[in-house]
Amino acid sequence: MHKDIIVVGAGISGIAAGYNLQKSCPNKSFAILEGRDSLGGTWNLFKYPGIRSDSDMHTLGFRFKPWIHKKSIADGPSILEYLNETVDEYDLRKKIIFNQKVISANWISEKSIWELAVSNNGAEISMSCNFLFMCGGYYSYDKPYMPHFSNQELFKGPIIHPQFWDVSLDYTNKKIIVIGSGATAVTLVPAMADKASHVTMLQRSPSYVISAPGEDSWSNALRKVFPTKIIYFLIRWKNILRTSLGFFLARKYPEKVKDRLISLVKDELGNDYDVDKHFTPTYNPWDQRMCLVPDSDLFNSINEDKASVVTDSIDRFTEEGILLKSGDHIDADIIVTATGIELNALCGVNVFVDNEQVHAHNKLSYKGMMLSGVPNLAFSFGYVNASWTLRADLTCEYVCRLLNQMDAQGVTACVPNEDPSAIVDDEYIDFTSGYVQRALDRLPKQGKKSPWRNYQNYLKDIFLVRVFSIKDSTLKFYNPEK
């Protein structure tokens, strides 16, 4: 099979790619290859209790498909339903080919094509395309981060990772330990607390946790008066500007923002609770992603004694639970290891240019979506300080502009040529989170000046993607030498 464009992945980014290609490049043939047997990416993979967005749906939703439900922070099944509705509304399902896992991609310069090795239900087949668009997310679906704890095999009860949740697990009246302090942990704890005997969130160090209303009161009120699309546009931009301002203030006044965030937690839990120990990180706000909880659900579970937080290090597992470095022991019937994800570069695909393997860590990222020296390839990598979809949408718009520019110039290839004056040893993402730090040797670098910077700034990226000319001194448009 040959297509003009092959999109890897049928999650949020892949669906956005399909919509934009169909709308802006109607004469191009494309297919969306999905390695699993259904679409949705994250929202189809994760099944753990309480699975939900950690961004508001007015920005996590697509710009072209309004989110019409009352809940602004939505549960996983509702998000998956929204993605399926989008695919059907824009007739994209016919473009998706399931059970097609891309193993490798080799750029053939003399032909200006990508040759792909694809696993089709275990059997390897070949495909080709002129342009390859990586939209398969940023983490491994098959291999989460699962550190081995001392004497882990001694524990008598089930040990489960949220990425491989057993939906038949009955945790009614069980004592549960959730190891972790990130978004998954703060989601799981209140979700399980209503049925469990008690849930303990065991963390080595705390994260920033902020509460937000589960519903957007402005959206729900205005929807009674104004058309849905207008309301969606207004609320989307309200939330974009609010998030952008919050990030700006956190970077400019980190201590003041930190004090404010901690004071909000103290308001939730009271003066007698040890907020300094359990909810005061050692790092500044937005050095790592903040944890969002809807309607104070985590704090409510703690106040009702359905859940508790323990900040300590694990010494070893025992038959009955976990022994801590402090000497304390936590009893458990079930242990959940919400220890994180493993980041992937380029969807885990082995990429070659004329049979020479591409190592992303040795490349500069161009506008956060292409690699220096790698022709006709783009990748979607969302924001870490805002909704993933905002960046995915912009990336898809840019790719369509790029494809149309290539056609206008009558060329079959384009490549960002590395600028020696931009080279600096800056990581692709300036984030201290463990899942990022573990993957630095797999991610590209960013340069010291535009277009090699990865700004993590939606307002700035709008100009780079929608306003500024596609053509610059860095991007080379060409035909293969005969």
C-alpha positions in Angstrom: 0.0 0.0 0.0 1.2 3.5 -0.8 -0.2 6.8 0.4 0.8 10.4 0.1 0.7 10.6 3.9 0.7 7.9 6.6 -0.3 9.0 10.1 0.8 6.7 12.9 -1.7 6.5 15.7 -5.5 7.0 16.0 -5.7 8.8 19.3 -6.2 12.6 19.8 -3.3 13.6 17.6 -4.1 11.1 14.9 -7.7 12.1 14.7 -6.7 15.8 14.6 -4.3 14.9 11.7 -7.1 13.1 9.8 -9.5 16.0 10.1 -6.9 18.6 9.0 -5.6 16.5 6.1 -9.1 15.9 4.9 -10.0 19.6 5.2 -6.8 21.4 4.0 -5.2 18.8 1.7 -8.3 17.2 0.0 -6.3 15.9 -3.0 -3.8 14.0 -0.8 -4.3 10.3 -0.1 -3.7 9.3 3.5 -4.2 6.5 6.0 -4.1 6.3 9.8 -2.3 3.2 11.1 -3.4 2.2 14.6 -1.4 -0.5 16.4 -4.3 -1.6 18.5 -7.8 -2.9 17.6 -9.6 0.3 18.4 -9.1 4.1 18.4 -8.8 6.5 21.3 -5.2 6.1 22.4 -4.9 6.9 26.1 -8.7 7.0 26.5 -9.1 3.5 25.2 -6.0 2.0 26.9 -6.5 3.0 30.5 -9.3 1.4 32.4 -8.5 2.2 36.1 -11.1 3.5 38.4 -11.8 7.2 38.0 -9.8 7.6 34.8 -10.4 11.2 33.7 -8.9 14.2 32.0 -6.4 16.4 34.0 -7.2 19.3 31.7 -10.5 21.0 31.0 -12.3 19.6 28.0 -12.7 23.0 26.3 -9.0 22.9 25.6 -8.5 19.1 25.6 -11.3 18.9 23.0 -10.7 19.7 19.4 -11.1 23.3 18.2 -13.4 22.0 15.4 -15.6 19.8 17.6 -17.3 21.5 20.6 -17.4 19.7 23.9 -21.1 19.9 24.8 -21.3 18.1 28.1 -21.7 19.8 31.5 -18.6 18.2 33.0 -15.5 20.2 32.1 -13.2 17.7 33.7 -14.5 14.6 32.0 -14.3 10.8 32.7 -12.4 8.5 30.4 -15.5 6.8 28.8 -17.0 10.2 28.0 -13.8 11.3 26.3 -13.6 8.1 24.3 -17.3 8.6 23.2 -16.4 12.1 22.1 -13.4 10.8 20.0 -15.6 8.2 18.4 -18.3 10.9 17.6 -15.6 13.0 16.0 -14.4 10.2 13.8 -17.9 9.4 12.6 -19.0 13.0 12.2 -16.0 13.7 9.9 -16.1 10.3 8.2 -12.6 9.4 9.3 -13.2 5.8 10.3 -12.7 4.6 6.8 -9.2 6.1 6.9 -8.1 4.1 10.0 -6.5 0.7 9.6 -6.4 -1.2 12.9 -3.8 -3.7 14.2 -1.1 -2.0 12.1 2.0 -1.4 14.3 4.8 0.5 12.5 8.1 -1.2 13.4 10.5 0.8 11.2 10.6 3.5 8.6 13.4 4.1 6.1 13.6 7.2 4.0 14.8 6.6 0.5 16.3 9.8 -0.8 16.4 8.9 -4.5 12.7 8.2 -4.5 11.5 10.7 -1.9 9.5 8.0 -0.1 9.3 6.3 3.3 9.4 2.6 3.2 7.6 1.2 6.3 7.8 -2.2 8.0 4.5 -2.8 9.6 3.3 -5.6 11.9 -0.1 -6.7 10.8 -1.4 -8.9 13.6 2.1 -10.3 14.0 2.8 -10.7 10.2 5.2 -8.1 8.8 4.1 -6.3 5.7 5.5 -3.3 3.7 3.9 0.1 3.1 5.2 3.4 1.7 4.4 7.0 1.8 5.8 10.4 0.8 5.3 12.0 4.2 5.3 10.3 7.6 3.3 11.9 10.5 4.0 10.5 13.9 0.8 10.9 16.1 1.1 7.9 18.4 1.5 9.7 21.6 4.5 10.1 23.8 4.7 6.9 25.9 5.0 3.2 25.5 1.6 1.4 25.5 3.3 -1.9 26.2 5.9 -1.0 28.8 5.0 1.3 31.7 7.6 2.4 34.3 7.6 -0.5 36.8 10.5 -0.3 39.3 11.1 -3.5 41.2 10.7 -3.2 44.9 12.6 -5.3 47.4 10.8 -8.5 48.3 7.9 -7.6 46.0 7.2 -11.3 45.4 6.4 -11.8 49.1 3.2 -9.8 49.1 0.2 -12.1 49.2 -2.3 -9.8 47.5 -2.5 -8.5 43.9 0.0 -5.9 42.7 -1.4 -4.0 39.8 -0.2 -1.2 37.5 -2.8 1.3 36.3 -1.8 0.8 32.7 -2.7 -2.9 32.9 -5.8 -2.6 35.1 -7.8 -5.7 35.7 -11.4 -4.5 35.4 -12.6 -7.6 37.3 -10.7 -6.6 40.4 -13.0 -6.3 43.4 -11.6 -3.9 45.9 -14.7 -3.5 48.1 -13.7 -3.2 51.8 -10.1 -3.7 50.9 -7.1 -1.9 52.3 -5.3 -0.4 49.4 -1.9 1.3 48.9 -1.4 3.5 45.9 2.3 4.1 45.3 2.9 7.4 43.6 2.1 11.1 43.7 1.3 12.0 40.1 -1.9 12.5 38.1 -2.8 8.8 38.1 -2.4 8.5 41.9 -4.5 11.5 42.8 -7.2 10.2 40.5 -7.2 6.7 41.8 -7.2 7.5 45.5 -10.6 9.3 45.7 -12.1 7.0 43.1 -11.3 3.9 45.1 -11.9 5.4 48.5 -15.7 5.1 48.3 -15.7 1.3 48.1 -12.4 0.4 49.8 -11.9 0.0 53.5 -9.1 2.6 53.3 -6.8 4.0 50.6 -3.2 5.1 51.4 -1.3 7.2 48.9 2.3 6.4 49.5 4.7 9.0 48.0 8.4 9.5 48.2 7.9 13.2 47.7 4.8 15.4 47.2 3.4 17.1 44.1 1.5 20.3 43.7 -2.2 19.5 43.9 -4.9 22.0 42.9 -8.6 21.8 42.9 -10.9 23.0 40.2 -14.6 22.8 39.6 -15.7 19.7 37.7 -18.1 21.9 35.7 -17.5 25.2 34.1 -20.3 27.4 35.4 -19.8 30.1 32.7 -20.1 27.5 29.9 -23.2 25.9 31.4 -24.9 29.3 32.0 -24.1 30.8 28.6 -25.1 27.7 26.7 -28.7 28.5 27.6 -28.5 31.7 25.6 -25.8 31.5 22.9 -25.0 28.9 20.2 -22.8 26.0 21.2 -19.9 26.9 18.8 -19.7 30.5 20.2 -19.7 29.3 23.8 -17.1 26.7 23.1 -14.8 29.3 21.4 -15.2 31.8 24.3 -14.7 29.3 27.1 -11.8 27.7 25.2 -10.0 31.0 25.0 -10.9 31.9 28.6 -9.2 28.7 29.7 -6.2 29.2 27.4 -5.5 32.7 28.7 -6.0 31.7 32.3 -3.6 28.8 32.0 -1.1 30.9 30.1 -1.2 33.6 32.7 -0.8 31.0 35.5 2.2 29.5 33.9 3.7 33.0 33.3 3.2 34.0 36.9 4.6 30.7 38.2 7.8 31.3 36.2 8.2 35.0 37.1 7.1 34.8 40.7 7.7 31.1 41.8 7.8 31.7 45.5 4.6 33.8 45.6 2.8 31.2 43.4 4.1 28.4 45.6 2.8 30.1 48.8 -0.6 30.6 47.2 -0.9 27.0 46.1 0.1 25.7 49.5 -2.3 28.1 51.2 -5.2 26.7 49.1 -4.3 23.2 50.2 -4.3 24.4 53.8 -7.8 25.8 53.3 -8.9 22.4 52.1 -7.3 20.3 54.8 -7.2 22.6 57.8 -4.4 23.9 60.0 -4.0 20.6 61.9 -3.0 18.7 58.7 0.7 18.5 57.9 0.5 20.2 54.5 4.2 21.0 54.6 5.2 17.4 54.7 2.6 15.9 52.3 1.7 18.7 49.9 4.7 21.0 49.7 7.1 20.0 46.9 10.8 21.0 47.0 10.6 22.2 43.4 8.9 25.3 42.0 5.5 25.3 40.4 5.5 24.0 36.8 9.0 22.5 37.1 6.8 19.4 37.0 3.2 19.1 35.8 0.6 20.0 38.5 -2.0 17.6 39.6 -5.6 18.7 39.1 -8.4 17.3 41.2 -12.1 18.1 40.4 -14.3 19.5 43.1 -11.7 18.8 45.8 -12.3 15.0 45.6 -8.9 14.0 47.0 -9.1 16.4 49.8 -12.6 15.4 50.6 -11.5 11.7 50.9 -8.8 12.7 53.3 -11.1 14.8 55.4 -13.6 11.9 55.6 -10.8 9.5 56.7 -11.4 7.4 53.7 -7.9 8.1 52.4 -4.6 9.2 53.8 -1.2 10.3 52.5 2.1 8.9 53.7 5.4 10.6 52.7 8.2 8.1 53.1 10.5 5.7 51.2 9.9 2.0 50.7 12.2 -0.3 52.5 10.6 -3.5 51.2 7.4 -5.3 50.6 6.1 -7.8 53.2 3.4 -10.5 53.1 0.9 -8.1 54.6 1.9 -4.8 53.0 4.9 -2.4 52.8 7.6 -1.7 55.4 8.9 1.9 55.2 12.4 3.3 55.7 11.1 5.0 58.9 10.2 1.6 60.3 6.5 2.1 60.0 4.4 -0.6 58.3 1.3 -0.1 56.1 -1.0 -3.0 55.9 -2.6 -3.7 52.5 -4.8 -6.2 50.7 -4.0 -4.6 47.3 -1.0 -2.6 46.1 -1.4 -0.3 43.1 1.9 0.9 41.5 1.1 4.3 40.0 4.8 4.7 39.2 4.5 6.3 35.8 5.0 5.9 32.1 8.0 5.3 29.8 8.4 8.0 27.2 8.8 7.1 23.6 10.4 9.1 20.8 8.8 8.9 17.4 6.1 6.4 18.6 8.8 3.8 19.3 9.4 3.4 15.6 13.0 2.7 14.4 13.7 5.5 11.9 16.4 5.4 9.2 17.5 7.8 6.5 19.0 5.9 3.6 19.5 2.9 6.0 21.3 5.0 8.6 19.5 4.9 11.9 18.2 8.2 13.3 18.9 8.8 17.0 16.5 11.5 18.1 18.8 12.6 20.9 21.5 13.7 18.4 19.0 15.8 16.5 17.6 19.3 17.0 13.8 19.7 17.0 12.5 22.2 14.4 9.5 24.1 15.8 9.0 21.2 18.2 7.7 19.0 15.5 10.4 18.0 13.0 14.0 16.7 13.3 17.1 18.2 11.8 18.3 16.2 8.8 15.2 14.0 8.6 13.1 14.8 5.5 9.3 14.6 5.2 8.7 13.6 8.8 6.8 15.4 11.5 5.7 14.3 15.0 3.0 15.5 17.4 4.1 16.2 20.9 1.7 18.1 23.1 2.2 20.6 25.8 3.3 19.6 29.3 2.0 22.9 30.8 -1.4 22.9 29.0 -3.8 20.6 27.2 -2.2 18.1 24.8 -4.7 18.9 22.0 -3.7 22.6 21.7 -0.3 21.7 20.4 -1.6 18.7 18.4 -4.0 20.9 16.6 -1.3 23.4 15.7 1.1 20.7 14.6 -1.5 19.3 12.2 -2.3 22.8 10.8 1.4 23.3 10.2 1.9 19.9 8.5 -0.9 20.8 6.1 0.6 24.2 5.3 3.9 22.5 4.7 2.4 19.9 2.3 0.6 22.6 0.4 3.8 24.6 0.2 5.7 21.7 -1.2 3.0 21.2 -3.9 3.1 25.0 -4.7 6.9 24.8 -5.3 6.6 21.5 -7.2 8.9 19.6 -4.9 8.7 16.2 -3.2 10.8 16.7 -0.2 11.6 19.2 2.6 14.1 19.0 5.5 15.2 21.2 8.3 18.9 21.8 7.9 20.7 22.0 11.2 22.0 25.4 12.0 25.4 25.2 13.8 24.9 28.6 15.4 21.7 27.2 17.1 23.3 24.1 18.7 23.3 24.1 22.5 22.9 21.2 24.9 19.3 22.0 25.9 16.8 19.2 26.4 13.6 19.1 24.4 11.5 19.6 27.5 12.6 21.7 30.5 10.8 19.5 33.1 12.1 17.7 36.1 9.4 15.0 36.2 10.8 11.5 36.5 9.2 10.2 33.3 10.9 13.1 31.4 14.3 12.7 33.1 14.3 8.9 32.4 13.8 9.6 28.7 16.3 12.4 28.0 18.5 10.0 26.0 15.6 9.3 23.7 14.3 12.8 23.0 15.7 15.4 20.6 17.4 18.5 21.7 16.2 22.1 21.3 18.4 24.9 20.0 19.1 28.3 21.5 17.0 30.3 19.0 13.9 30.0 16.9 12.9 27.9 15.0 14.8 25.4 17.1 13.2 26.3 20.4 10.4 24.3 21.9 8.5 27.1 23.6 5.7 25.3 25.4 3.7 28.5 24.7 0.5 28.3 22.8 0.2 32.0 22.1 3.7 32.2 20.7 3.2 28.9 18.7 0.1 30.3 17.0 2.2 32.9 15.3 4.9 30.4 14.4 2.4 28.0 12.9 -0.5 30.1 11.5 1.0 33.5 10.8 4.7 33.3 9.9 5.8 32.1 6.5 6.5 28.4 6.0 9.6 29.3 4.1 12.7 30.2 6.2 16.4 30.0 5.9 16.4 26.6 7.7 13.8 24.6 5.9 15.1 23.3 2.5 12.6 22.3 -0.2 13.9 20.1 -3.0 13.5 17.3 -5.5 15.8 14.2 -5.4 18.8 14.3 -7.5 18.4 12.2 -10.7 
